[in-house]
Amino acid sequence: MKILALNWNDLKNPYAGGAEVHLEELLRRLVTYGHEVTLLCSGFEGCRRSETVEGIRIVRRGNRHNFNLVVPFHIRRLVRDNHFDILVEDINKIPFYTPLYLDIKTLVVVPHLFATTVFHEINFVLGCYIYLAEKPMVSVYRGRPFNVISESTADDIAARGVSRNDISIIHCGIDRQVYAYDPGVPKYEQPTILYLGRIKKYKSIQDLIRALELVKKKLPEARLMVVGAGDYLDSLKSLARSLGLARDVEFTGFVSPEEKVERMRRAHVSVLPSLKEGWGLTNIEANSVGTAVVAADVPGLRDSVRDGETGLLYEYGNVEQLARKLLQILADDNLRARLQEGALKWAETFNWDDAARKFEDLLLKLTGERR
């Protein structure tokens, strides 16, 4: 097949996140299966307008502020010149609404939708723009197949009016060669809590810092590592200082993949306190290296955590409950060992190769091709 993928970012973009990991893990494998893949995405400072990365032809146009506006001009030219068999449109921000100006078989991939979540992240005016931009999605894409990464997202788009018959679910995978358990790597000497991901307001890391203040009243040696970069970093540093936690919270910024895995292995617990996610890939990554997790009981995250088996869920926004869950894991070695054992077994069920083969089968079915 000749496949055209459309996404806001590619993995080299500083603003790339879980949606980009998900899409490109699949696309890279499709290339190895013999398919031809082009990815159209936004540009960023210092980027190349076109390049091939692991077999994927990447075409960058516009930037993160105007990409949805310039897409119609560039994608029509690509489709006209290349005769693609199918378009894979990834909707993880404002939809591109390609059915309005393209006549091509399309698979709509939805990691998750913002809905009212967007108002927790940005100002009201811009929030209204994004919120309203999502509203026509069902009517514009009606009749096209949707592929999602969790049952929660399937429920979300079905509630908006997408037919269940048009929704397929393929869970994310995990690269177990990268996120490999090493029993020879010890946990940190201090009880250590880890947050790893983009530093955004809706990720609710501020709740985790406030929970640390409560944890330290019972476990004074506890500390928090916040690993990642993003536009909410300064606000979090200011909060830590105001609570007298400047020495107890380490803000690492962006780290290498090797350091990321090392910190994940050595932490006693990994936390994802986000308001909403499509899946919660960080939970599975942490589980795969033998670390229990605590996550908010919200759509997406509740799909990636088996409460009491691979980690613990807490009521979103309930800082006191979050602190209690953290103390349970940090102070109870037996509980932590049981959760780590369950985490390793759970993570073994996820595989990018399996996910990619299911994704290929879906594309072949839609195009009428055969493997």
N, C-alpha and C positions, 0 to 999 in steps of 0.2 A: 504494500500500500504506500501511497504518497500522502503523508499526514502533515497537516498544518496545525500547530498548537498556538494558542493565543493566551497570554498571561501578562499581568502588569509588570512582573519582574522576572529576571533569571537569577540563578544562584550566585552570580558574581555581583549582583546589585547589593549595595550596603543595606538596603531595606528588605532583602529577601528573608523569608521566614519558613514556617512549616509547609505552607501551600506550595512554595517553590521546591522544597525538598521532595514532597509527594509527587508533583508532576514530573520533575526531571529524573527521579529514580525510575519511573515508568518509561519515560521517553528514551532514556539511555538503553534500556533493555530492549525496547522495540527496535532500535537500531541494530542491536546484535542479532535480532531475529530476522534481519534482512529488509526491514522497512526503511523508507526514506523519510526523515523527520526534519521539519523546519519549525522554529519557535520565533514568533513575533512578540516582542516585549518592549518596555520603555528603556530609554537610555539613562545614563548617569555620568557624573563628572569623570572624565578620563577614560571612558569606555571606548571600545571599538564599535563602529556602526554595524559591522558584520564580522563574524568569525565562526569557526567550527570547533565545538567543544565536545569531546568524546562522541564524535559522529553526528551530533546535533548541529544543524546549521542555525545559528542564532542571528536574527535580524533585529537591531535596536533602532527605534525611532521615537522622537519626542522625548518627554521626561515624565517624572512621576506626577507633575501638576497638570499636564495637558494630554497625556497619552490617550485617554478615552476619546478625546476630541480629534486626534490625528489618525486614529486607527482606521476609520472608514476609507481614507485616501490611500493608505499604504496596503491594507489587506486586500482591497479590490485589485490592486496592481499585482500583488503576489498570486492571488487566485487566478487571474487572467493569464499570467505568464507561466504558471507551473502545473495547472490541471490537477489539483489535489483531489484525492478520493474522499477525504473527510476532514472536517475541522473539529479540533478538540478545544472548546472554549472554556477556560478556567475562570469561574466567577468567584473571586474572593474579596473584591472591593466593589466598585460601581460596575454593573454589567455593561458589556459593550453593545448589546442589542444588535448583533450581526444579522438576525433575520430581516431587519428593516432594509438592509442594503446588499445582502449576499444571498445567492441561491446555491447552497452547497449543503450536503449532508453534514449534520452537526451533532456532536455529543457534548452536552453541557455538564461540566464537572464542577461540583459545588463542595468545597471543603466546609464552609459555613457561611451564613449570611449575618450581616450586622444587626439589622432591624433597629430596635431602640438602644441596643448596646452602644451605638455610635455616639450617643449623647454623653456617655461616661468618658469619652476619649477626647473630644474636641468641642469647640465652641458651638453655641446653639445654631448660628446661621449656617456654618459649614455642615453641622450635623443634620440640619434639615435638608440640605442639598443631597447628601449621601442617602439619607432615609427615604426621601421622595424618589431618588434615582433608582432605588430597588423596587419600588411599588409596582411598576408595569411589567416586571419580569415574567410573571405567570402568563399574562395575556400575549406578550410578544413571543415567548418561547413555547407556547402551547403546542403540544403534539410532538415536540422534540424529546429525545431520551435524555434523562438526567442520570448522572452517576455521582454517588456521594460516598463519604468515608466512614459514616457512622449511622447507627439507627436514629440517634437524636436529630441529625440533619435531615434524614429521610422523613421523620415525623414533622419537622419544621416546614419543609417545602410542600409536603402533602397537605398540611393545615392551611397553606396559602392557596391551594387549589390545583396543584400538580397531581395528575392521576398516579395512583400507586403502581399501575401497570407500566408507567414510563420511568420508574425509579429503580435503579440497581444500586447495590451496596458492595463495595470492595474495600476492605479494611487496609490501612497502611501496613507496610512491612517494616522490617528492621534489618540493618546490615550487621549481622552478628560477628563478622570479622572485625569490624570497627568497635562495636559495642559488645565486647566479649568479657565474660566473667573471668577474673583471675583471682583465685583463692589466696594467692601469695601476696596480694596487695592489702595492707591493713587499713582499717578506718583511722581517721585522724584521732590524735590523743584527746583533743577537746570534743565534746558533743557538738557536731557540726550540721547545720541546716543549709541546704543549697536551693537557690533559685537559679534556673538557667533558661535564658530565652531573651526575647526582645524586651526592652525597657519601655513599656507603654503604660499609660494610666489605667486602661481597662484590664490590664494584667493583674492589677490590685496588689502589687508588691508592697504598697503602703500598709495593707492589712497585715502582711507577714512581718514587717518591721515592728508594728505595734504589738503583734503577738510575741515577738522576741522579748519585748520589755516585760511581759507577763511571765514568760518561760524563765527568764533570768532570776526572778524572785524565788523560784524553787530550784533552779539549776544555774547558779551564778556563772559557771564556766562555759555555758552554751554560747555559740557564736553563729553568725549568718554570713554566707557568701552569696553575693548577687553577681552572677556572671552573665554578661551581655551588654549590648549598647542600645541606645534609644533616646528619644527626646524627653523622657521623663526622669532622666538620671539625676539632674541637679535638684529636682524637687525631692527625690528620695534621700539624697545626701543631706539636704536641709532638714528633713524630718528626723533622720538618724541623729543629727547633731542636737536638735531640739529636745530629743528624748534622752540625751546623754548616752547614746549608743555608738558614737563615732568610732570608738576603738573596737566595738563588737561586731560591726558590719563591714565586711570587705567588699568594695565595689571594684571588680577586676577590669571592667570594660570588655571589649572583644578579646577572645583568646583563641589560640590555635585549636584545631580538632583534637590533637593529642592531649593538650592540657584540659580541654573540656572533658574528655573521657576519664582522665586521671582524677579530676575533682569529683566527677560523678561517682567513680568507684569508691573514693575515700570518704565521701559524705555519709553521715548516718541516716539522713532522710532527705529526699528531694521534694520540693513543694511547688505546686502549680495552683495559685489562688485566683486564677482568672475568672472574670464574669461570664465568659462564654468562649468555647473553642469548638472547632470542627471535630477534633478527636483527642488531642493531647499526646502528640508523639513523644514529647519529653518524658512522659510517664513510662512509656514502653522502653525508651532508651535507658532510663535509670534502672528499670526492672531487669533489663538484659545484662547489666553489669553487676547485679546483685544488690541494688539499693531499693529499699521500700519507699513509698511515696505517700504524700498527703495532698489531697486536691479538693477543690470546691465541688460540691454536689450540684453541678450545673450541666446543661446539655454539652455533649462531647466528652467532657472529663469523666462523667459517670460511666461512659462507654469504655474508657481505657483503663479504669481502675476497678478491681474487684474488691469491694469494701470488706475489710477483715481478712482478706486472703493475700492480696498483693500490696495493699496499702490501706489508708483510711480516708473516708470522705467526711467533710464537715459542711455545715450550712454556710453558704456564701455570705460574706460580710460579717459573720459572727466571730469576732476576734478572740473572744474568750474560749469558744469551742475549738478554734484553730489551735490556740495555745495548749489546751488540754490534750488534743490529739498528738501534738508534737511531743509533749512531755511523756505521753504513753510510750511512744517509740524510743525516745532518747533515754528514758530511765529504766525501761524494761528490756533487758537483753534477750530474754526468752521470746517475748513478743516480736522483737525486731528480727530475730533469727527465723521465726516462723514466717513472718511476712516476706523476708528475703528469699526463703525457699519457694514460697508460692509465687513470688515475682519472677524468679528464674523459669519456672514451669510455664507461666503465662506468656512470658516473652518468647519462648520457643515456638509458640503457635503462629508467630508473625514472620513473614518472609517476603521480601520484595520480589523475588523470582516468582513465587506463587501469585502475588498480586499482579505482576506484569503479565503473566500468562492469562489470567482472568480478564485483564484489561484488553489484551490482544484479541481474545475470543469475542469480547463485546464489540470491538471495532470491526472484526471480520464479519460478524453477524449483521452489523449495520450497513456494511458496504457490499455484502453479498459475496465476499471473497472467501477463499479457503486457505487454511494454513499450509 
